[in-house]
Amino acid sequence: MIEKIILKKDLAPWLKELVKSYQVYGPVRDQEQVNFVPLKDGLAPDLSFQNTRLSPKAFVQPPSERMFQFTLDQADPEAHILKELPAADNPRLLFAVRPCDARALNLVQINFTTPEYTDPWWKQGRESLALIGLGCNNPCSTCFCPSVGGGPFDSAGLDILLTDLGEQFLAQAVNEKGQALLSKAAGAEPSPADKEKAAQLEKNAQEAFTEAVPVDRLRSRPLLELFNAPFWDEVQFSCINCGTCTYLCPTCWCFDIQDEVFGMEGFRMRNWDSCMFPLFTLHGSGHNPREHKLQRVRQRFMHKLKYYVDKYENGVACVGCGRCVQFCPVNIDIRQVCRLMNAFEAN
């Protein structure tokens, strides 16, 4: 593994060099929010943030994405024939991604690139994306990544992991792509004192998580017993089905497919959707198997904490970023739902 100490004053020249090969995005503050925007015209990333409002999933699965095009012009011999649009393959780089968000892309990949089926748009979007991560020296109070298999300095899914040492970064290449990226940065080998400081920062960050969120018994809980558990009525009581949790969540991947037509030209598109919405499961017949709010709320948590667990056997479909906890307008807390599900015993 290649490691370098990069002075903060050398960060701008490194990013300027990366812009030659990638469209570079970084966290930038706009009033109360921090989100990833293009770093161009000397725009500097804001590295004082704890987490971005929106996760980076939109760089792999955009909110709206054209997949096919067609024409309705009857004079065209190919009228009404769907033509696949190529997936975007422009190289993009996200700078200062949090480890939980990088891990989320690994977790979601199992759904889009299965042995039986591969989603070419998702696959190409992921392969064209480079990730330079920034470890969390001060995790949010709503974060719980260690409880679900991650950590504030987890390198899974990243190409480079940065640790903020104050006036400089310890940069660690995770793979060959990361080594190539790091070779463009000016820097020196880290000293033993640098490595010791980074290890202490990681230890301090781990110790900041004072309360674990239990998920160890979820797989052994009988599915139907959890499905019919009485606590769902309490969980769903305050929910307003706004969908905030699903749109902010880095591991929510549900989408709807629609045709959009302007004049004679049309596109088949997929758009983010949410299991919180009443129309999500509406059948063409008019029947809706989840017409009640309780059914929709239960579906969200059962999918993340039970269905995914049972199907893939690689943990829960949650990386503990805490966005849904932080921004839910009615204070529904997935950590409490984990506790209820993990401890539930049917009478």
Residue frames as qw, qx, qy, qz and C-alpha x, y, z in Angstrom:
[[0.000, 0.888, 0.460, 0.000, 0.00, 0.00, 0.00],
 [0.395, 0.374, -0.017, 0.839, 1.36, 3.41, -1.02],
 [0.325, -0.810, -0.418, 0.253, 1.13, 6.08, 1.69],
 [0.376, 0.422, 0.013, 0.825, 1.92, 9.78, 1.53],
 [0.188, -0.640, -0.408, 0.623, 1.77, 12.81, 3.76],
 [0.253, 0.570, 0.419, 0.660, 0.08, 15.60, 1.78],
 [0.139, -0.252, -0.314, 0.905, 0.26, 19.11, 3.16],
 [0.265, 0.708, 0.598, -0.268, -3.04, 20.98, 3.01],
 [0.111, 0.754, -0.187, -0.620, -1.39, 23.71, 0.96],
 [0.032, -0.292, 0.819, 0.492, -0.62, 21.04, -1.66],
 [0.440, 0.372, 0.784, -0.231, -4.24, 19.91, -1.88],
 [0.442, 0.748, 0.101, -0.485, -5.27, 22.48, -4.53],
 [0.194, 0.596, -0.660, -0.414, -2.41, 21.55, -6.93],
 [0.237, -0.030, 0.971, 0.021, -3.33, 17.86, -6.55],
 [0.457, 0.563, 0.600, -0.338, -6.99, 18.52, -7.36],
 [0.339, 0.756, -0.215, -0.517, -5.92, 20.68, -10.31],
 [0.021, 0.398, -0.867, -0.299, -3.89, 17.76, -11.61],
 [0.326, 0.212, 0.911, -0.138, -6.81, 15.33, -11.13],
 [0.452, 0.650, 0.260, -0.552, -9.16, 17.62, -13.08],
 [0.197, 0.539, -0.621, -0.534, -7.06, 16.89, -16.18],
 [0.159, 0.080, -0.963, -0.203, -8.28, 13.27, -16.16],
 [0.122, -0.454, -0.869, 0.157, -11.55, 13.38, -14.22],
 [0.263, -0.639, -0.207, -0.693, -14.60, 15.48, -13.66],
 [0.366, -0.020, -0.709, 0.602, -13.90, 16.14, -9.98],
 [0.450, -0.677, -0.306, -0.495, -16.63, 16.68, -7.40],
 [0.367, 0.050, -0.662, 0.652, -16.19, 17.64, -3.77],
 [0.262, -0.686, -0.648, 0.202, -18.23, 18.69, -0.73],
 [0.141, 0.278, 0.032, 0.950, -19.22, 22.36, -0.89],
 [0.050, -0.479, -0.678, 0.555, -21.36, 24.22, 1.65],
 [0.096, -0.404, -0.395, -0.820, -24.43, 26.15, 0.55],
 [0.496, -0.531, 0.077, -0.683, -25.99, 27.76, 3.62],
 [0.679, -0.406, 0.489, -0.369, -27.01, 24.84, 5.88],
 [0.966, 0.165, 0.188, -0.067, -26.28, 22.04, 3.41],
 [0.147, -0.615, 0.689, 0.354, -23.11, 20.40, 2.13],
 [0.876, 0.335, 0.322, -0.129, -23.33, 18.46, -1.11],
 [0.605, -0.150, 0.529, 0.576, -21.03, 17.25, -3.88],
 [0.436, 0.862, 0.112, -0.232, -20.62, 19.78, -6.69],
 [0.790, 0.451, -0.002, 0.416, -18.05, 20.12, -9.51],
 [0.493, -0.700, 0.077, 0.511, -14.75, 21.56, -8.28],
 [0.578, 0.462, 0.310, 0.597, -13.95, 23.95, -11.09],
 [0.114, 0.814, 0.052, 0.567, -12.76, 27.52, -11.45],
 [0.223, 0.403, -0.563, 0.686, -10.73, 27.21, -8.25],
 [0.685, -0.487, -0.052, -0.539, -13.70, 26.16, -6.08],
 [0.143, 0.375, -0.841, 0.362, -12.28, 24.52, -2.93],
 [0.606, -0.352, -0.697, -0.152, -13.94, 21.66, -1.05],
 [0.420, -0.625, 0.282, -0.594, -15.26, 22.28, 2.45],
 [0.618, 0.096, -0.765, 0.151, -13.61, 19.63, 4.62],
 [0.135, -0.207, 0.595, -0.765, -15.16, 20.78, 7.90],
 [0.709, -0.129, -0.220, -0.657, -18.41, 18.93, 7.18],
 [0.509, -0.240, 0.775, -0.286, -19.57, 15.82, 9.05],
 [0.438, 0.229, 0.843, 0.213, -21.67, 14.37, 6.23],
 [0.112, -0.022, -0.432, -0.895, -23.24, 15.59, 3.02],
 [0.580, 0.141, 0.324, -0.734, -27.01, 16.04, 2.97],
 [0.878, 0.340, -0.086, -0.326, -27.38, 13.83, -0.13],
 [0.758, -0.301, 0.535, 0.220, -25.44, 10.62, -0.55],
 [0.027, 0.527, -0.599, -0.602, -23.25, 10.01, -3.62],
 [0.552, 0.212, 0.806, 0.020, -25.59, 7.30, -4.95],
 [0.484, 0.783, 0.199, -0.337, -26.85, 9.77, -7.59],
 [0.084, 0.714, -0.577, -0.388, -23.46, 9.54, -9.34],
 [0.139, -0.129, 0.964, 0.188, -24.10, 5.86, -10.06],
 [0.051, 0.528, 0.837, 0.132, -27.91, 5.81, -10.14],
 [0.001, -0.119, -0.035, -0.992, -29.12, 9.30, -11.12],
 [0.348, 0.294, 0.553, -0.698, -32.53, 10.52, -9.89],
 [0.725, 0.568, 0.204, -0.332, -33.66, 10.41, -13.54],
 [0.307, -0.430, 0.728, 0.438, -31.84, 8.42, -16.20],
 [0.703, 0.476, -0.174, -0.499, -32.59, 7.86, -19.87],
 [0.615, -0.230, 0.749, 0.089, -32.21, 4.21, -20.87],
 [0.458, 0.305, 0.735, 0.397, -33.87, 3.95, -24.30],
 [0.209, 0.428, -0.069, -0.877, -35.06, 6.29, -27.03],
 [0.378, 0.378, 0.823, 0.190, -37.77, 5.84, -29.64],
 [0.137, 0.133, -0.236, -0.953, -39.72, 7.73, -32.26],
 [0.452, 0.441, 0.676, -0.380, -43.44, 7.87, -32.96],
 [0.316, 0.568, -0.318, -0.690, -42.93, 9.14, -36.50],
 [0.841, 0.230, 0.466, -0.153, -44.73, 6.63, -38.71],
 [0.613, 0.756, -0.215, -0.074, -42.57, 7.68, -41.67],
 [0.061, -0.656, 0.746, -0.102, -39.54, 6.29, -39.86],
 [0.763, 0.083, -0.610, -0.197, -39.13, 2.54, -40.52],
 [0.447, 0.014, -0.758, 0.475, -37.92, 2.15, -36.93],
 [0.403, -0.456, 0.039, -0.792, -40.95, 3.82, -35.37],
 [0.806, -0.433, 0.048, -0.401, -41.86, 2.44, -31.91],
 [0.888, 0.087, -0.357, 0.276, -38.60, 0.49, -31.68],
 [0.520, -0.843, 0.118, 0.069, -36.66, 1.00, -28.46],
 [0.680, 0.530, -0.313, 0.399, -32.99, 1.81, -28.97],
 [0.726, -0.545, -0.225, 0.356, -30.71, 1.40, -25.98],
 [0.107, 0.945, -0.189, 0.246, -28.79, 4.51, -24.96],
 [0.695, 0.208, -0.511, 0.461, -25.18, 3.94, -23.92],
 [0.590, -0.718, -0.280, 0.240, -24.37, 4.38, -20.26],
 [0.056, 0.962, -0.224, 0.149, -22.36, 7.46, -19.34],
 [0.921, -0.067, -0.114, 0.367, -18.67, 6.53, -19.21],
 [0.223, 0.805, -0.221, 0.503, -17.03, 9.89, -18.52],
 [0.618, -0.074, -0.585, 0.520, -14.45, 9.47, -15.72],
 [0.322, -0.790, -0.043, -0.521, -15.63, 11.16, -12.52],
 [0.513, 0.056, -0.645, 0.564, -13.95, 11.47, -9.14],
 [0.480, -0.793, -0.237, -0.291, -15.56, 12.18, -5.78],
 [0.386, 0.379, -0.519, 0.662, -13.22, 13.83, -3.32],
 [0.135, -0.209, 0.590, -0.768, -13.71, 13.49, 0.46],
 [0.703, -0.241, -0.484, -0.462, -16.38, 10.79, 0.37],
 [0.521, -0.477, 0.541, -0.455, -17.25, 9.43, 3.79],
 [0.007, -0.238, 0.970, 0.052, -16.47, 5.72, 4.30],
 [0.463, 0.289, 0.732, -0.409, -20.13, 4.85, 4.96],
 [0.573, 0.633, 0.017, -0.520, -21.14, 6.19, 1.55],
 [0.294, 0.522, -0.753, -0.271, -18.42, 4.25, -0.26],
 [0.192, -0.054, 0.962, -0.185, -19.44, 1.09, 1.58],
 [0.568, 0.421, 0.423, -0.567, -23.04, 1.70, 0.51],
 [0.544, 0.568, -0.406, -0.465, -22.06, 1.40, -3.16],
 [0.129, 0.286, -0.949, -0.009, -20.49, -2.00, -2.43],
 [0.340, 0.170, 0.802, -0.460, -23.63, -3.07, -0.63],
 [0.588, 0.531, 0.164, -0.587, -25.99, -1.94, -3.41],
 [0.260, 0.510, -0.699, -0.429, -23.84, -3.51, -6.13],
 [0.218, -0.024, 0.973, -0.074, -25.04, -6.98, -5.14],
 [0.482, 0.533, 0.560, -0.413, -28.49, -6.01, -6.41],
 [0.458, 0.773, -0.103, -0.427, -27.43, -4.45, -9.73],
 [0.412, 0.568, -0.694, -0.162, -24.72, -6.93, -10.76],
 [0.805, -0.204, 0.484, -0.276, -26.03, -10.36, -9.86],
 [0.376, -0.221, 0.835, 0.335, -24.74, -13.59, -11.46],
 [0.437, 0.500, 0.744, 0.076, -27.96, -13.76, -13.49],
 [0.261, 0.868, 0.336, 0.254, -28.43, -10.10, -14.46],
 [0.463, -0.261, -0.050, 0.845, -26.22, -7.05, -14.75],
 [0.166, 0.919, 0.312, -0.176, -27.59, -3.53, -15.01],
 [0.676, 0.323, 0.124, 0.651, -25.30, -1.94, -17.66],
 [0.018, 0.839, 0.048, 0.542, -26.08, 1.64, -16.65],
 [0.639, -0.755, 0.119, -0.087, -25.35, 1.07, -12.95],
 [0.895, -0.135, 0.162, 0.394, -22.25, -1.03, -13.73],
 [0.541, 0.519, 0.098, 0.655, -20.79, 1.57, -16.07],
 [0.200, -0.882, -0.007, -0.426, -21.59, 4.38, -13.67],
 [0.758, -0.631, 0.153, 0.066, -19.74, 2.61, -10.86],
 [0.851, 0.039, 0.185, 0.491, -16.75, 1.60, -12.97],
 [0.391, 0.640, 0.101, 0.653, -16.25, 5.17, -14.21],
 [0.366, -0.869, -0.006, -0.332, -16.28, 6.58, -10.66],
 [0.580, 0.198, -0.547, 0.571, -13.16, 7.03, -8.53],
 [0.538, -0.782, -0.243, -0.201, -13.50, 7.62, -4.79],
 [0.380, 0.327, -0.510, 0.699, -11.10, 9.48, -2.53],
 [0.560, -0.641, -0.516, -0.091, -12.44, 9.05, 0.99],
 [0.019, 0.569, -0.393, 0.722, -12.07, 11.19, 4.09],
 [0.464, -0.236, -0.805, 0.285, -12.11, 9.41, 7.43],
 [0.372, -0.772, -0.270, -0.440, -14.43, 10.70, 10.15],
 [0.307, 0.242, -0.588, 0.708, -12.47, 12.21, 13.03],
 [0.229, 0.080, 0.524, -0.816, -15.72, 13.38, 14.64],
 [0.091, -0.309, -0.879, -0.352, -18.68, 11.18, 13.71],
 [0.399, -0.384, -0.142, -0.821, -22.21, 12.58, 13.96],
 [0.366, -0.156, 0.707, -0.585, -24.23, 11.66, 17.02],
 [0.806, 0.236, 0.162, -0.518, -26.72, 9.97, 14.68],
 [0.549, 0.492, -0.655, -0.166, -24.08, 7.72, 13.06],
 [0.775, -0.339, 0.485, -0.222, -23.76, 4.04, 13.94],
 [0.643, 0.556, -0.483, -0.208, -21.53, 2.58, 11.19],
 [0.034, 0.414, -0.892, 0.178, -19.55, 0.19, 13.47],
 [0.592, 0.032, 0.641, -0.488, -22.79, -1.56, 14.49],
 [0.812, 0.467, 0.202, -0.287, -23.52, -2.52, 10.87],
 [0.903, 0.112, 0.257, 0.326, -20.08, -3.69, 9.80],
 [0.470, 0.750, -0.012, 0.465, -18.38, -0.42, 8.84],
 [0.602, -0.506, -0.194, 0.586, -16.34, 2.18, 10.67],
 [0.053, 0.949, 0.055, -0.304, -15.28, 5.84, 10.54],
 [0.012, -0.713, 0.589, 0.380, -12.06, 4.88, 8.74],
 [0.776, 0.171, 0.608, 0.010, -13.34, 1.88, 6.77],
 [0.024, -0.504, 0.531, 0.681, -11.63, 1.70, 3.36],
 [0.444, 0.283, 0.841, 0.128, -14.10, -0.69, 1.66],
 [0.397, 0.776, 0.485, 0.066, -15.15, 0.71, -1.71],
 [0.033, -0.949, 0.131, 0.286, -12.57, 3.52, -1.67],
 [0.778, 0.516, -0.129, 0.334, -9.55, 4.03, -3.89],
 [0.362, 0.349, -0.428, 0.750, -7.77, 6.32, -1.40],
 [0.506, -0.735, -0.448, 0.060, -8.44, 6.96, 2.28],
 [0.220, 0.587, -0.232, 0.743, -7.43, 10.33, 3.74],
 [0.555, -0.597, -0.489, 0.310, -6.91, 10.98, 7.45],
 [0.057, 0.875, -0.005, 0.480, -6.94, 14.62, 8.53],
 [0.719, -0.200, -0.385, 0.542, -3.94, 15.13, 10.82],
 [0.252, -0.767, -0.202, 0.554, -4.43, 18.87, 11.24],
 [0.100, 0.772, -0.283, -0.561, -2.09, 20.69, 8.85],
 [0.212, 0.398, -0.796, -0.403, -1.71, 17.67, 6.61],
 [0.900, 0.040, 0.016, -0.434, -3.36, 14.46, 5.42],
 [0.365, -0.290, 0.875, 0.128, -2.19, 10.89, 5.64],
 [0.713, 0.384, -0.204, -0.550, -3.20, 9.45, 2.25],
 [0.466, -0.215, 0.858, 0.023, -3.35, 5.67, 1.86],
 [0.500, 0.267, -0.560, -0.605, -3.91, 4.04, -1.53],
 [0.744, -0.069, 0.528, -0.403, -6.35, 1.14, -1.23],
 [0.833, 0.299, 0.455, 0.094, -5.92, -0.34, -4.73],
 [0.576, 0.076, 0.394, 0.712, -4.12, 0.19, -8.04],
 [0.126, 0.786, 0.382, 0.470, -6.46, 2.97, -9.11],
 [0.425, -0.898, -0.089, 0.075, -5.72, 4.72, -5.83],
 [0.683, -0.348, 0.250, 0.591, -1.98, 4.33, -6.38],
 [0.422, 0.421, 0.414, 0.688, -2.28, 6.01, -9.78],
 [0.131, -0.897, -0.289, -0.309, -4.28, 8.86, -8.27],
 [0.590, -0.772, 0.017, 0.238, -1.89, 9.29, -5.37],
 [0.708, -0.003, 0.249, 0.661, 1.12, 9.38, -7.70],
 [0.239, 0.696, 0.287, 0.613, -0.15, 12.77, -8.95],
 [0.404, -0.898, -0.117, -0.131, 0.11, 14.32, -5.47],
 [0.328, 0.603, -0.510, 0.518, 3.18, 15.94, -3.97],
 [0.740, -0.594, 0.080, -0.305, 4.07, 14.39, -0.64],
 [0.136, 0.556, -0.787, 0.229, 6.52, 12.53, 1.53],
 [0.593, -0.140, -0.793, 0.028, 6.51, 9.20, 3.29],
 [0.557, -0.727, -0.078, -0.394, 4.67, 9.29, 6.61],
 [0.127, 0.488, -0.725, 0.469, 6.79, 9.15, 9.74],
 [0.373, -0.234, -0.873, 0.209, 6.08, 6.77, 12.63],
 [0.030, 0.270, 0.462, -0.844, 4.66, 9.77, 14.50],
 [0.420, 0.113, -0.302, -0.848, 2.24, 10.47, 11.62],
 [0.541, -0.106, -0.790, -0.270, 1.01, 6.88, 11.64],
 [0.262, -0.237, -0.772, 0.529, 0.69, 6.90, 15.41],
 [0.203, 0.211, 0.207, -0.934, -1.40, 10.08, 15.28],
 [0.523, 0.035, -0.514, -0.679, -3.66, 8.60, 12.59],
 [0.476, -0.162, -0.863, 0.050, -4.14, 5.43, 14.65],
 [0.096, -0.248, -0.611, 0.745, -5.03, 7.52, 17.71],
 [0.358, 0.144, -0.092, -0.918, -7.57, 9.54, 15.72],
 [0.566, -0.058, -0.705, -0.423, -9.18, 6.32, 14.51],
 [0.367, -0.204, -0.825, 0.379, -9.27, 4.98, 18.07],
 [0.084, 0.210, 0.368, -0.902, -10.86, 8.19, 19.34],
 [0.475, 0.068, -0.347, -0.806, -13.48, 8.08, 16.60],
 [0.533, -0.132, -0.825, -0.135, -14.34, 4.47, 17.40],
 [0.258, -0.243, -0.726, 0.590, -14.70, 5.32, 21.09],
 [0.233, 0.031, 0.036, -0.971, -17.14, 8.12, 20.22],
 [0.632, -0.174, -0.546, -0.521, -19.74, 5.43, 19.49],
 [0.198, -0.306, 0.713, -0.599, -20.87, 4.81, 23.04],
 [0.665, 0.124, 0.550, -0.491, -23.98, 2.77, 22.26],
 [0.089, -0.114, 0.884, 0.445, -24.18, -0.19, 19.88],
 [0.678, 0.187, -0.039, -0.710, -27.19, -0.86, 17.66],
 [0.512, -0.159, 0.843, -0.043, -27.95, -4.61, 17.86],
 [0.667, 0.409, -0.297, -0.547, -28.43, -6.50, 14.59],
 [0.022, -0.396, 0.918, 0.013, -26.95, -9.88, 15.54],
 [0.376, 0.160, 0.876, -0.257, -30.26, -11.78, 15.91],
 [0.497, 0.446, -0.050, -0.743, -32.10, -10.43, 12.86],
 [0.430, 0.298, -0.752, -0.401, -31.27, -13.37, 10.61],
 [0.136, -0.048, -0.971, 0.188, -32.42, -15.92, 13.16],
 [0.376, 0.255, 0.449, -0.769, -35.76, -14.21, 13.78],
 [0.370, 0.389, 0.827, 0.169, -38.62, -16.01, 11.95],
 [0.083, 0.140, 0.363, 0.918, -39.70, -13.81, 9.07],
 [0.317, -0.558, -0.596, -0.483, -43.46, -14.07, 9.60],
 [0.494, -0.610, -0.489, 0.381, -43.13, -13.41, 13.31],
 [0.276, -0.295, 0.005, 0.915, -41.36, -10.13, 12.59],
 [0.056, -0.277, -0.549, -0.787, -43.82, -9.32, 9.82],
 [0.449, -0.603, -0.563, -0.343, -46.77, -9.72, 12.18],
 [0.422, -0.166, -0.530, 0.717, -45.10, -8.14, 15.24],
 [0.120, -0.833, -0.536, 0.068, -47.31, -5.72, 17.17],
 [0.361, -0.583, -0.032, 0.727, -44.72, -2.95, 17.37],
 [0.315, 0.254, 0.508, 0.760, -45.28, -1.86, 13.74],
 [0.092, -0.830, -0.509, -0.206, -48.35, 0.10, 14.76],
 [0.415, -0.814, -0.064, 0.402, -46.23, 2.21, 17.09],
 [0.512, -0.204, 0.391, 0.737, -43.41, 2.61, 14.56],
 [0.231, 0.404, 0.591, 0.659, -45.72, 3.83, 11.79],
 [0.093, -0.758, -0.579, 0.286, -47.91, 6.09, 13.93],
 [0.091, -0.797, -0.018, 0.597, -46.15, 9.41, 13.24],
 [0.417, -0.057, 0.610, 0.671, -44.93, 8.66, 9.68],
 [0.385, 0.665, 0.159, -0.620, -46.23, 11.07, 7.02],
 [0.771, 0.324, 0.494, 0.237, -44.93, 9.03, 4.04],
 [0.140, 0.916, -0.134, -0.351, -42.83, 11.96, 2.83],
 [0.896, 0.388, 0.001, 0.215, -40.06, 9.72, 1.44],
 [0.030, -0.917, 0.382, -0.114, -37.24, 11.81, 2.94],
 [0.680, -0.461, 0.569, 0.024, -35.62, 8.69, 4.41],
 [0.843, 0.252, 0.437, 0.186, -35.53, 6.84, 1.10],
 [0.497, 0.839, 0.013, 0.220, -34.24, 9.75, -0.99],
 [0.148, -0.869, 0.447, -0.151, -31.44, 10.53, 1.48],
 [0.844, -0.313, 0.436, -0.005, -30.53, 6.88, 2.08],
 [0.122, 0.638, -0.665, -0.368, -27.38, 5.70, 0.23],
 [0.149, -0.102, 0.978, 0.102, -28.70, 2.11, 0.07],
 [0.549, 0.504, 0.515, -0.423, -32.24, 2.73, -1.22],
 [0.183, -0.222, 0.685, 0.669, -32.29, 1.76, -4.89],
 [0.397, 0.523, 0.748, -0.100, -35.98, 1.54, -5.87],
 [0.039, 0.286, -0.330, -0.899, -36.99, 3.13, -9.16],
 [0.591, 0.547, 0.500, -0.320, -39.96, 3.49, -11.49],
 [0.328, -0.036, 0.626, 0.707, -39.80, 3.30, -15.30],
 [0.352, 0.731, 0.394, -0.433, -41.79, 5.77, -17.40],
 [0.505, 0.366, 0.467, 0.627, -41.97, 6.90, -21.01],
 [0.023, -0.725, -0.134, 0.675, -41.58, 10.63, -21.65],
 [0.503, 0.454, 0.560, 0.477, -42.61, 11.98, -25.08],
 [0.024, 0.690, 0.030, -0.723, -42.11, 15.40, -26.64],
 [0.463, 0.536, -0.379, -0.596, -43.54, 15.72, -30.12],
 [0.902, 0.240, -0.291, -0.211, -42.56, 12.57, -31.98],
 [0.474, 0.426, -0.685, 0.352, -39.49, 11.78, -29.90],
 [0.753, -0.569, -0.021, -0.329, -39.56, 9.80, -26.71],
 [0.233, 0.481, -0.773, 0.343, -37.37, 8.32, -24.01],
 [0.815, -0.406, -0.403, -0.087, -37.84, 5.44, -21.62],
 [0.077, 0.634, -0.472, 0.608, -36.51, 6.65, -18.29],
 [0.644, -0.408, -0.619, 0.190, -36.11, 5.40, -14.78],
 [0.132, -0.689, 0.153, -0.696, -36.69, 7.68, -11.85],
 [0.097, 0.118, -0.801, 0.578, -36.10, 7.28, -8.16],
 [0.596, -0.451, -0.419, -0.516, -39.16, 5.93, -6.39],
 [0.104, -0.345, 0.685, -0.633, -39.99, 5.20, -2.76],
 [0.359, -0.273, -0.892, -0.020, -41.76, 2.40, -0.94],
 [0.027, -0.320, -0.533, 0.783, -43.19, 5.16, 1.26],
 [0.308, 0.170, -0.213, -0.912, -45.44, 6.39, -1.55],
 [0.666, 0.204, 0.547, -0.465, -49.00, 4.97, -1.93],
 [0.723, 0.576, -0.147, -0.352, -48.57, 4.58, -5.71],
 [0.074, -0.598, 0.790, 0.113, -45.40, 2.49, -5.35],
 [0.205, -0.031, 0.978, 0.026, -47.24, -0.86, -5.35],
 [0.581, 0.410, 0.259, -0.654, -50.44, 0.15, -7.13],
 [0.469, 0.089, 0.823, 0.308, -51.39, -2.55, -9.65],
 [0.106, -0.011, -0.515, -0.850, -52.84, -1.86, -13.07],
 [0.279, -0.452, -0.825, -0.192, -56.04, -3.49, -11.84],
 [0.307, -0.693, -0.037, -0.651, -56.39, -0.81, -9.18],
 [0.846, -0.478, -0.230, 0.055, -55.51, -3.20, -6.35],
 [0.159, 0.749, -0.475, 0.435, -52.81, -2.01, -3.94],
 [0.805, -0.207, -0.534, 0.157, -51.30, -4.66, -1.65],
 [0.455, -0.231, -0.401, 0.760, -49.82, -1.91, 0.53],
 [0.040, -0.721, -0.385, -0.575, -52.64, 0.59, 0.64],
 [0.524, -0.832, -0.179, -0.036, -52.14, 1.37, 4.34],
 [0.066, 0.873, -0.407, 0.259, -49.30, 3.40, 5.84],
 [0.698, -0.497, 0.505, -0.104, -48.37, 0.64, 8.29],
 [0.922, 0.225, 0.283, 0.136, -47.72, -1.75, 5.39],
 [0.536, 0.775, -0.122, 0.312, -45.42, 0.72, 3.66],
 [0.233, -0.812, 0.463, -0.267, -43.44, 1.60, 6.78],
 [0.840, -0.276, 0.465, -0.049, -43.06, -2.08, 7.61],
 [0.857, 0.476, 0.098, 0.174, -41.86, -2.81, 4.08],
 [0.258, 0.865, -0.333, 0.272, -39.03, -0.28, 4.34],
 [0.367, -0.656, 0.607, -0.257, -37.62, -1.68, 7.55],
 [0.904, -0.029, 0.420, -0.080, -38.29, -5.34, 6.75],
 [0.774, 0.613, -0.067, 0.145, -36.46, -4.97, 3.46],
 [0.194, 0.801, -0.465, 0.323, -33.37, -3.35, 4.98],
 [0.300, -0.536, 0.670, -0.416, -33.22, -5.37, 8.16],
 [0.721, -0.053, 0.645, -0.246, -34.72, -8.75, 7.27],
 [0.838, 0.508, 0.169, -0.110, -35.40, -9.52, 3.59],
 [0.418, 0.794, -0.432, 0.095, -31.94, -8.33, 2.48],
 [0.353, -0.568, 0.709, -0.224, -30.31, -10.09, 5.44],
 [0.804, 0.030, 0.568, -0.175, -31.98, -13.41, 4.59],
 [0.781, 0.617, 0.063, -0.064, -31.39, -13.21, 0.83],
 [0.507, 0.750, -0.357, 0.230, -27.76, -12.11, 0.67],
 [0.878, -0.394, -0.164, 0.218, -26.43, -13.19, 4.07],
 [0.578, 0.260, -0.150, 0.759, -23.98, -10.29, 4.24],
 [0.178, -0.261, -0.414, 0.854, -25.53, -8.14, 6.95],
 [0.209, 0.736, 0.527, -0.370, -28.18, -5.46, 6.90],
 [0.423, 0.569, 0.378, 0.595, -28.90, -3.09, 4.00],
 [0.214, -0.968, -0.081, -0.101, -27.81, -0.10, 6.06],
 [0.667, 0.331, -0.291, 0.600, -24.41, 1.55, 6.53],
 [0.506, -0.608, -0.416, 0.449, -25.27, 3.60, 9.61],
 [0.320, 0.355, 0.097, 0.873, -24.83, 7.05, 8.03],
 [0.136, -0.461, -0.591, 0.648, -27.68, 8.38, 10.20],
 [0.057, -0.085, -0.300, -0.949, -29.23, 10.63, 7.55],
 [0.410, -0.459, -0.657, -0.436, -32.70, 9.18, 8.01],
 [0.481, -0.530, -0.558, 0.421, -32.40, 9.68, 11.77],
 [0.282, -0.254, -0.080, 0.922, -31.16, 13.24, 11.42],
 [0.143, 0.059, -0.292, -0.944, -33.68, 14.49, 8.87],
 [0.177, -0.452, -0.858, -0.168, -36.88, 12.55, 9.54],
 [0.165, -0.445, -0.022, -0.880, -39.46, 15.29, 10.21],
 [0.731, -0.476, -0.114, -0.475, -41.31, 13.11, 12.74],
 [0.234, -0.633, 0.679, -0.290, -38.25, 11.58, 14.49],
 [0.992, 0.007, 0.023, -0.124, -38.60, 7.95, 13.42],
 [0.155, -0.747, 0.647, 0.017, -35.30, 6.32, 14.36],
 [0.823, 0.271, -0.474, -0.155, -34.01, 3.24, 12.50],
 [0.202, 0.376, -0.796, 0.430, -31.78, 2.45, 15.48],
 [0.499, -0.092, 0.559, -0.656, -34.83, 1.96, 17.68],
 [0.857, 0.240, -0.124, -0.439, -36.48, -0.18, 15.00],
 [0.547, 0.400, -0.725, 0.120, -33.34, -2.35, 14.92],
 [0.114, -0.251, 0.773, -0.571, -33.62, -2.82, 18.67],
 [0.709, 0.068, 0.292, -0.639, -37.31, -3.76, 18.46],
 [0.840, 0.342, -0.324, -0.271, -36.74, -6.25, 15.63],
 [0.417, 0.441, -0.756, 0.244, -33.57, -7.74, 17.08],
 [0.147, -0.185, 0.770, -0.592, -35.11, -8.34, 20.52],
 [0.689, -0.029, -0.053, -0.722, -38.58, -9.44, 19.40],
 [0.017, -0.041, 0.996, -0.078, -39.86, -12.79, 20.68],
 [0.529, -0.245, -0.448, -0.678, -43.33, -13.93, 19.65],
 [0.546, -0.297, 0.525, -0.581, -45.56, -15.04, 22.51]]
